[in-house]
Amino acid sequence: MRLIQFENVAGQRQVGLVEGERVHVVNATVSTRELALAAIRARRTLTDEVALRGSEVGPLYPDLLRSGSVLAPLDHEDPAHCLISGTGLTHLGSASTRDKMHQQADQGEAALTDTMRIFKWGVEGGKPEPGKVGAQPEWFYKGDGSIVVRPGAAFPVPPFAEDAGEEPELTGLYVIGDDGQPYRLGFALGNEFSDHVTERRNYLYLAHSKLRFCAYGPELRTGELPRHLAGMSRIRRNGEVVWEKEFLSGEDNMCHSLENLEYHHFKYAQFLRPGDVHIHYFGTATLSFADGIKTRPGDSFEISVDAFGAPLINPIGESAAPLQPGGVRAL
């Protein structure tokens, strides 16, 4: 099942099932989060909850995408209750990509050693037996729901940014139930937009480099994740493809199991607040930056995997309004 959230012609939020080029609107439903919480409380699956509510034939999906009416497939009405996070060095090949970035800046031996060490831990212990605790991955915080741009919308770039680079990934979409239990609704394509020049200066700047806008969707794919997924990441400039590369995901291409990545995120009690939404990026091994690509405003990112329906497309926008030095006021 593939779900979207969108705004109808009256500006009202709705949830729809994507079936071919047509969207079937789920009855009496204004958000995926509300749909999920109802399913959790009734001890039903998301698919069963949708079937119980029923749906009606709605608009054409391509029309919604062209008009910019499609929202992120899961969000929270209060952005502060939506946590965006991710894990790195999770995919086979991701360590060599990271090293390539660092070597371009003549990064010191210690940083490369730390990169390879944590990757090695994942290779050796990232896929423990079910129910067992495996190696802890690299983890980072991106922001709350206010940093999410909808599919098709432009990424704002802060004026202090040194790079505006894509990261084609899969994301896990979660809601915390009334019982404090995390429930995975499914997966979506993601662009974990980052500043790789800042990260390359020193790996301890990774946390700074991740504090950027991001996107995921347009569709939420329910069910288990296929073990092998191959997609394409592209950059278009003035309508022409200036870079493209295949990226791989799914557990067959990862050094951590999804169960292990999920455990090491949700083991923290502060991430188990009932009603909250979590969007978690699972990492990538493919970056245009590692191939020497320098993006510019107006460039458009396109991330696609056939199993996830429509591609995730977002252009690079203009600089966001800055805080001037000395802009913090004392009371």
Backbone hydrogen bonds in HBPLUS format (Angstrom, degrees):
<---DONOR---> <-ACCEPTOR-->    atom                        ^
c    i                          cat <-CA-CA->   ^        H-A-AA   ^      H-
h    n   atom  resd res      DA  || num        DHA   H-A  angle D-A-AA Bond
n    s   type  num  typ     dist DA aas  dist angle  dist       angle   num
A0222-THR N   A0001-MET O   3.00 MM 221  5.52 171.1  2.01 164.2 167.1     1
A0018-VAL N   A0002-ARG O   2.95 MM  16  5.62 168.2  1.97 159.6 162.7     2
A0003-LEU N   A0220-LEU O   2.94 MM 217  5.05 157.9  1.99 142.6 146.0     3
A0220-LEU N   A0003-LEU O   2.83 MM 217  5.05 162.1  1.86 149.0 155.1     4
A0004-ILE N   A0016-GLY O   2.91 MM  12  5.30 151.4  1.99 150.1 156.8     5
A0016-GLY N   A0004-ILE O   2.91 MM  12  5.30 163.4  1.94 146.1 151.1     6
A0071-LEU N   A0005-GLN O   2.82 MM  66  5.27 163.0  1.85 136.0 140.9     7
A0006-PHE N   A0014-GLN O   2.95 MM   8  5.48 160.5  1.99 152.8 156.8     8
A0014-GLN N   A0006-PHE O   2.81 MM   8  5.48 148.2  1.91 161.3 168.3     9
A0007-GLU N   A0069-SER O   2.93 MM  62  5.27 149.3  2.03 140.9 150.8    10
A0008-ASN N   A0012-GLN O   2.86 MM   4  5.43 159.3  1.90 151.0 153.9    11
A0011-GLY N   A0008-ASN O   2.82 MM   3  5.22 163.2  1.85 119.4 123.2    12
A0026-VAL N   A0015-VAL O   2.84 MM  11  5.67 163.1  1.87 151.7 157.5    13
A0017-LEU N   A0024-HIS O   2.74 MM   7  4.97 161.2  1.78 142.1 146.1    14
A0024-HIS N   A0017-LEU O   2.82 MM   7  4.97 164.8  1.84 146.6 151.0    15
A0019-GLU N   A0022-ARG O   2.97 MM   3  5.51 173.0  1.98 175.5 176.7    16
A0022-ARG N   A0019-GLU O   3.23 MM   3  5.51 156.5  2.28 127.4 126.7    17
A0061-TYR N   A0021-GLU O   2.68 MM  40  5.21 158.0  1.73 137.1 144.0    18
A0023-VAL N   A0059-PRO O   2.94 MM  36  5.61 158.3  1.99 168.1 174.5    19
A0058-GLY N   A0023-VAL O   2.69 MM  35  5.17 137.6  1.86 152.3 161.5    20
A0025-VAL N   A0056-GLU O   2.69 MM  31  5.22 135.9  1.88 171.5 160.0    21
A0056-GLU N   A0025-VAL O   2.91 MM  31  5.22 149.4  2.00 137.3 144.2    22
A0027-ASN N   A0054-GLY O   2.97 MM  27  5.83 171.9  1.98 144.9 147.4    23
A0035-LEU N   A0031-SER O   3.15 MM   4  6.38 155.6  2.21 142.2 149.1    24
A0036-ALA N   A0032-THR O   2.85 MM   4  6.07 157.4  1.90 150.8 156.6    25
A0037-LEU N   A0033-ARG O   2.92 MM   4  6.17 165.6  1.94 157.0 160.2    26
A0038-ALA N   A0034-GLU O   3.09 MM   4  6.21 155.1  2.16 143.4 149.9    27
A0039-ALA N   A0035-LEU O   3.09 MM   4  6.36 153.5  2.16 143.8 151.0    28
A0040-ILE N   A0036-ALA O   2.89 MM   4  6.19 158.7  1.94 153.6 159.5    29
A0041-ARG N   A0037-LEU O   2.97 MM   4  6.14 164.7  1.99 148.7 152.4    30
A0042-ALA N   A0038-ALA O   3.06 MM   4  6.19 145.5  2.18 142.0 151.0    31
A0044-ARG N   A0039-ALA O   2.80 MM   5  4.82 170.3  1.81 148.2 148.9    32
A0043-ARG N   A0040-ILE O   3.12 MM   3  4.98 156.3  2.18 100.1 107.2    33
A0049-GLU N   A0045-THR O   2.96 MM   4  6.22 153.1  2.04 147.9 155.5    34
A0050-VAL N   A0046-LEU O   3.04 MM   4  6.29 157.6  2.09 149.4 154.6    35
A0051-ALA N   A0047-THR O   3.00 MM   4  6.22 161.8  2.03 147.8 153.1    36
A0052-LEU N   A0048-ASP O   2.88 MM   4  6.04 154.4  1.94 146.8 153.5    37
A0053-ARG N   A0049-GLU O   3.10 MM   4  6.32 154.0  2.17 144.8 150.8    38
A0054-GLY N   A0050-VAL O   2.94 MM   4  6.08 146.3  2.05 148.0 157.9    39
A0064-LEU N   A0060-LEU O   3.24 MM   4  6.63 152.9  2.32 148.9 156.0    40
A0064-LEU N   A0061-TYR O   3.06 MM   3  5.19 117.2  2.47 101.5 116.5    41
A0065-LEU N   A0061-TYR O   3.07 MM   4  6.39 160.1  2.11 158.2 163.8    42
A0066-ARG N   A0062-PRO O   2.95 MM   4  6.11 162.3  1.98 147.0 151.8    43
A0067-SER N   A0063-ASP O   3.02 MM   4  6.14 151.4  2.11 145.6 152.8    44
A0069-SER N   A0064-LEU O   3.04 MM   5  5.17 154.0  2.11 158.8 157.7    45
A0068-GLY N   A0065-LEU O   3.22 MM   3  5.28 156.6  2.28 102.5 109.6    46
A0081-HIS N   A0078-ASP O   2.84 MM   3  5.73 169.1  1.86 134.2 138.0    47
A0082-CYS N   A0079-PRO O   3.10 MM   3  5.35 150.6  2.19 118.6 116.5    48
A0145-GLY N   A0079-PRO O   2.93 MM  66  4.17 151.8  2.01 141.5 132.3    49
A0277-VAL N   A0081-HIS O   2.97 MM 196  6.32 169.7  1.98 161.5 164.7    50
A0145-GLY N   A0082-CYS O   3.00 MM  63  4.91 110.8  2.50 133.9 139.5    51
A0083-LEU N   A0277-VAL O   2.94 MM 194  6.39 155.9  1.99 157.0 156.3    52
A0279-ILE N   A0083-LEU O   2.92 MM 196  6.24 167.5  1.94 165.7 167.3    53
A0084-ILE N   A0143-GLY O   2.84 MM  59  5.32 162.7  1.87 166.3 160.6    54
A0142-LYS N   A0084-ILE O   2.94 MM  58  5.39 167.4  1.96 142.7 142.2    55
A0143-GLY N   A0084-ILE O   3.39 MM  59  5.32 159.5  2.43 137.7 135.8    56
A0085-SER N   A0279-ILE O   3.02 MM 194  6.43 161.5  2.06 163.0 168.5    57
A0281-TYR N   A0085-SER O   2.84 MM 196  6.26 163.6  1.87 141.3 143.9    58
A0086-GLY N   A0140-PHE O   2.97 MM  54  5.39 144.9  2.09 152.2 152.5    59
A0140-PHE N   A0086-GLY O   2.87 MM  54  5.39 152.2  1.94 153.2 153.6    60
A0087-THR N   A0281-TYR O   2.94 MM 194  6.33 146.6  2.05 156.2 164.4    61
A0088-GLY N   A0138-GLU O   3.24 MM  50  5.23 143.3  2.39 111.8 122.1    62
A0255-CYS N   A0090-THR O   2.76 MM 165  5.55 162.8  1.79 144.7 150.7    63
A0094-SER N   A0091-HIS O   2.88 MM   3  5.27 164.3  1.91 133.0 135.3    64
A0092-LEU N   A0253-ASN O   3.05 MM 161  5.79 160.3  2.09 131.4 137.7    65
A0097-THR N   A0093-GLY O   3.21 MM   4  6.46 153.1  2.28 146.1 153.4    66
A0098-ARG N   A0094-SER O   2.98 MM   4  6.18 160.3  2.02 146.6 151.7    67
A0099-ASP N   A0095-ALA O   2.86 MM   4  6.05 161.8  1.89 149.8 155.1    68
A0100-LYS N   A0096-SER O   2.93 MM   4  6.02 151.1  2.02 139.8 147.6    69
A0101-MET N   A0097-THR O   3.14 MM   4  6.45 152.7  2.22 146.1 152.3    70
A0102-HIS N   A0098-ARG O   3.05 MM   4  6.37 161.5  2.09 151.2 156.0    71
A0103-GLN N   A0099-ASP O   2.74 MM   4  5.91 160.6  1.78 157.4 162.6    72
A0104-GLN N   A0100-LYS O   3.28 MM   4  6.36 145.7  2.41 138.9 145.9    73
A0105-ALA N   A0102-HIS O   3.01 MM   3  5.41 144.9  2.13 106.5 116.7    74
A0107-GLN N   A0102-HIS O   3.06 MM   5  5.24 161.5  2.10 140.5 142.4    75
A0106-ASP N   A0103-GLN O   2.99 MM   3  4.83 166.3  2.01 108.1 109.6    76
A0113-THR N   A0109-GLU O   2.93 MM   4  6.12 158.0  1.98 153.5 160.3    77
A0114-ASP N   A0110-ALA O   2.96 MM   4  6.22 155.8  2.02 148.6 154.4    78
A0115-THR N   A0111-ALA O   2.99 MM   4  6.25 158.6  2.03 149.9 155.7    79
A0116-MET N   A0112-LEU O   2.95 MM   4  6.18 171.3  1.95 156.0 157.5    80
A0117-ARG N   A0113-THR O   2.79 MM   4  5.87 147.3  1.90 144.7 154.9    81
A0118-ILE N   A0114-ASP O   3.11 MM   4  6.26 170.1  2.12 152.3 152.8    82
A0119-PHE N   A0115-THR O   3.15 MM   4  6.33 154.3  2.22 145.7 153.4    83
A0120-LYS N   A0116-MET O   2.87 MM   4  5.98 155.9  1.93 144.1 150.7    84
A0121-TRP N   A0117-ARG O   2.97 MM   4  6.30 152.8  2.05 148.3 155.6    85
A0122-GLY N   A0118-ILE O   3.18 MM   4  6.43 149.8  2.28 137.6 144.8    86
A0122-GLY N   A0119-PHE O   3.06 MM   3  5.12 116.9  2.48  94.7 109.9    87
A0123-VAL N   A0119-PHE O   2.97 MM   4  6.34 158.3  2.01 152.7 158.5    88
A0124-GLU N   A0120-LYS O   2.94 MM   4  6.11 160.4  1.98 152.8 157.7    89
A0125-GLY N   A0121-TRP O   2.77 MM   4  5.75 145.2  1.89 144.4 154.2    90
A0126-GLY N   A0122-GLY O   2.69 MM   4  4.25 136.4  1.87 136.8 132.0    91
A0135-ALA N   A0125-GLY O   2.71 MM  10  4.98 163.1  1.73 123.2 129.3    92
A0257-SER N   A0126-GLY O   2.95 MM 131  6.27 153.5  2.02 144.3 136.7    93
A0132-LYS N   A0129-GLU O   2.90 MM   3  5.45 153.2  1.97 148.3 148.0    94
A0147-ILE N   A0144-ASP O   3.16 MM   3  6.18 176.5  2.16 132.3 133.2    95
A0148-VAL N   A0145-GLY O   3.32 MM   3  5.57 167.7  2.34 111.6 113.8    96
A0214-CYS N   A0147-ILE O   3.03 MM  67  6.32 149.0  2.13 153.8 154.6    97
A0149-VAL N   A0214-CYS O   2.95 MM  65  6.22 163.3  1.98 168.3 173.9    98
A0153-ALA N   A0150-ARG O   3.01 MM   3  5.51 162.7  2.04 135.7 140.7    99
A0152-GLY N   A0313-ILE O   2.73 MM 161  5.20 137.4  1.91 163.9 177.8   100
A0155-PHE N   A0315-PRO O   2.88 MM 160  6.34 157.8  1.93 155.7 158.9   101
A0317-GLY N   A0155-PHE O   2.83 MM 162  5.20 157.3  1.88 138.6 140.1   102
A0157-VAL N   A0318-GLU O   3.12 MM 161  5.99 166.9  2.14 132.0 135.2   103
A0320-ALA N   A0157-VAL O   2.84 MM 163  5.62 136.2  2.04 110.9 122.7   104
A0161-ALA N   A0158-PRO O   3.00 MM   3  5.43 164.1  2.02 117.0 122.1   105
A0165-GLY N   A0194-SER O   2.98 MM  29  5.44 166.6  2.00 173.9 170.0   106
A0194-SER N   A0165-GLY O   2.94 MM  29  5.44 163.7  1.96 156.4 161.0   107
A0192-GLU N   A0167-GLU O   2.99 MM  25  4.95 154.9  2.06 144.2 140.6   108
A0169-GLU N   A0190-GLY O   2.94 MM  21  4.99 171.6  1.94 148.5 148.0   109
A0190-GLY N   A0169-GLU O   2.79 MM  21  4.99 140.7  1.94 155.0 145.8   110
A0282-PHE N   A0170-LEU O   3.02 MM 112  5.84 169.6  2.03 177.1 173.8   111
A0171-THR N   A0188-ALA O   2.81 MM  17  5.27 156.8  1.86 160.7 165.9   112
A0188-ALA N   A0171-THR O   3.04 MM  17  5.27 147.6  2.15 138.7 146.0   113
A0172-GLY N   A0280-HIS O   2.83 MM 108  5.15 156.9  1.88 146.4 151.7   114
A0280-HIS N   A0172-GLY O   3.00 MM 108  5.15 166.4  2.02 149.3 153.8   115
A0173-LEU N   A0186-GLY O   3.07 MM  13  5.67 167.3  2.09 154.6 153.0   116
A0185-LEU N   A0173-LEU O   2.82 MM  12  5.71 157.5  1.87 156.6 164.3   117
A0174-TYR N   A0278-HIS O   2.92 MM 104  5.03 161.8  1.95 159.0 160.7   118
A0278-HIS N   A0174-TYR O   3.02 MM 104  5.03 161.4  2.06 130.2 134.3   119
A0175-VAL N   A0183-TYR O   2.99 MM   8  5.41 155.1  2.05 149.4 156.5   120
A0183-TYR N   A0175-VAL O   2.87 MM   8  5.41 155.1  1.94 150.1 158.4   121
A0176-ILE N   A0276-ASP O   2.96 MM 100  5.45 155.7  2.02 156.8 161.4   122
A0275-GLY N   A0176-ILE O   2.75 MM  99  5.16 167.4  1.76 139.0 140.8   123
A0177-GLY N   A0181-GLN O   2.92 MM   4  5.38 169.9  1.93 154.2 151.4   124
A0180-GLY N   A0177-GLY O   2.95 MM   3  5.35 163.2  1.97 119.6 121.0   125
A0187-PHE N   A0221-ARG O   2.92 MM  34  5.21 158.3  1.97 140.2 144.7   126
A0221-ARG N   A0187-PHE O   2.74 MM  34  5.21 171.9  1.74 163.1 162.7   127
A0217-GLY N   A0189-LEU O   2.83 MM  28  5.23 155.6  1.89 143.9 150.6   128
A0191-ASN N   A0215-ALA O   2.86 MM  24  5.31 168.3  1.87 148.7 149.6   129
A0215-ALA N   A0191-ASN O   3.27 MM  24  5.31 158.7  2.32 138.6 144.2   130
A0195-ASP N   A0209-SER O   3.12 MM  14  4.70 152.5  2.20 127.7 135.4   131
A0199-GLU N   A0195-ASP O   3.28 MM   4  6.58 159.7  2.32 142.5 148.3   132
A0200-ARG N   A0196-HIS O   2.86 MM   4  5.93 151.0  1.95 139.6 147.7   133
A0201-ARG N   A0197-VAL O   3.21 MM   4  6.46 136.4  2.41 143.0 152.4   134
A0201-ARG N   A0198-THR O   3.28 MM   3  5.43 136.8  2.48  98.9 109.8   135
A0202-ASN N   A0199-GLU O   3.25 MM   3  5.75 132.6  2.49 109.3 118.8   136
A0205-TYR N   A0202-ASN O   2.77 MM   3  5.52 165.8  1.79 126.8 131.5   137
A0206-LEU N   A0203-TYR O   3.11 MM   3  5.43 156.9  2.17 112.2 114.3   138
A0208-HIS N   A0205-TYR O   3.05 MM   3  5.26 118.2  2.44 102.9 117.6   139
A0209-SER N   A0205-TYR O   2.98 MM   4  6.28 160.4  2.02 156.9 163.0   140
A0210-LYS N   A0206-LEU O   3.18 MM   4  6.40 133.4  2.40 149.6 160.2   141
A0211-LEU N   A0208-HIS O   3.18 MM   3  5.58 155.9  2.24 111.5 118.3   142
A0212-ARG N   A0210-LYS O   2.78 MM   2  5.56 134.5  1.99 109.6  94.9   143
A0252-ASP N   A0227-ARG O   2.84 MM  25  5.31 160.3  1.88 139.3 144.5   144
A0229-LEU N   A0249-SER O   2.93 MM  20  5.05 147.6  2.04 142.7 135.4   145
A0249-SER N   A0229-LEU O   2.86 MM  20  5.05 155.5  1.92 144.3 147.7   146
A0231-GLY N   A0247-PHE O   2.83 MM  16  5.30 169.5  1.84 161.9 165.6   147
A0247-PHE N   A0231-GLY O   2.93 MM  16  5.30 157.0  1.98 128.0 134.0   148
A0232-MET N   A0304-SER O   2.89 MM  72  5.39 148.7  1.99 145.6 156.0   149
A0304-SER N   A0232-MET O   2.99 MM  72  5.39 160.2  2.03 154.2 160.1   150
A0233-SER N   A0245-LYS O   2.93 MM  12  5.48 161.7  1.97 152.5 158.3   151
A0245-LYS N   A0233-SER O   2.96 MM  12  5.48 146.5  2.07 147.5 158.1   152
A0234-ARG N   A0302-GLU O   2.87 MM  68  5.07 156.1  1.92 148.2 155.4   153
A0302-GLU N   A0234-ARG O   2.96 MM  68  5.07 152.5  2.04 144.6 144.6   154
A0235-ILE N   A0243-TRP O   2.88 MM   8  5.31 150.3  1.97 156.7 155.4   155
A0242-VAL N   A0235-ILE O   2.87 MM   7  5.82 159.3  1.91 156.9 163.9   156
A0236-ARG N   A0300-SER O   2.84 MM  64  5.11 163.8  1.87 149.5 154.9   157
A0300-SER N   A0236-ARG O   2.90 MM  64  5.11 160.0  1.94 147.5 153.4   158
A0237-ARG N   A0240-GLU O   2.71 MM   3  5.22 158.4  1.75 150.9 154.1   159
A0240-GLU N   A0237-ARG O   3.01 MM   3  5.22 166.1  2.03 115.1 116.7   160
A0253-ASN N   A0250-GLY O   2.90 MM   3  5.67 157.5  1.95 125.6 132.5   161
A0254-MET N   A0251-GLU O   3.17 MM   3  4.84 167.9  2.18 104.8 105.8   162
A0261-LEU N   A0257-SER O   3.07 MM   4  6.43 160.4  2.11 152.2 157.2   163
A0262-GLU N   A0258-LEU O   2.83 MM   4  6.00 163.8  1.86 157.4 161.9   164
A0263-TYR N   A0259-GLU O   2.95 MM   4  6.07 158.6  2.00 143.8 149.9   165
A0264-HIS N   A0260-ASN O   3.11 MM   4  6.30 166.0  2.13 149.4 152.2   166
A0265-HIS N   A0262-GLU O   3.17 MM   3  5.23 145.7  2.29  99.7 109.9   167
A0266-PHE N   A0262-GLU O   2.92 MM   4  6.09 176.7  1.92 165.5 164.6   168
A0267-LYS N   A0263-TYR O   2.86 MM   4  5.62 119.8  2.23 149.3 158.4   169
A0271-PHE N   A0268-TYR O   2.95 MM   3  5.67 163.6  1.98 122.4 127.9   170
A0272-LEU N   A0269-ALA O   3.08 MM   3  5.44 156.7  2.14 121.1 120.8   171
A0276-ASP N   A0273-ARG O   3.13 MM   3  5.89 165.6  2.15 145.7 148.8   172
A0291-ASP N   A0288-SER O   2.93 MM   3  5.19 145.3  2.05 104.9 115.8   173
A0293-ILE N   A0288-SER O   3.19 MM   5  5.46 164.2  2.22 140.0 137.2   174
A0292-GLY N   A0289-PHE O   2.95 MM   3  5.10 158.9  2.00 112.3 113.9   175
A0299-ASP N   A0296-ARG O   3.05 MM   3  5.83 166.0  2.07 145.2 148.6   176
A0298-GLY N   A0316-ILE O   2.99 MM  18  5.29 163.0  2.02 135.4 140.8   177
A0316-ILE N   A0299-ASP O   2.78 MM  17  5.63 144.3  1.91 164.5 172.6   178
A0301-PHE N   A0314-ASN O   2.86 MM  13  5.33 174.1  1.87 141.4 140.0   179
A0314-ASN N   A0301-PHE O   3.06 MM  13  5.33 151.4  2.15 139.2 147.9   180
A0303-ILE N   A0312-LEU O   2.94 MM   9  5.15 160.2  1.98 142.2 148.7   181
A0312-LEU N   A0303-ILE O   2.84 MM   9  5.15 161.3  1.87 155.4 156.6   182
A0308-PHE N   A0305-VAL O   2.85 MM   3  5.51 164.2  1.87 126.8 132.3   183
A0309-GLY N   A0306-ASP O   3.25 MM   3  5.61 165.0  2.27 118.7 117.5   184
A0327-GLY N   A0324-GLN O   2.90 MM   3  5.21 131.2  2.14 146.4 142.4   185
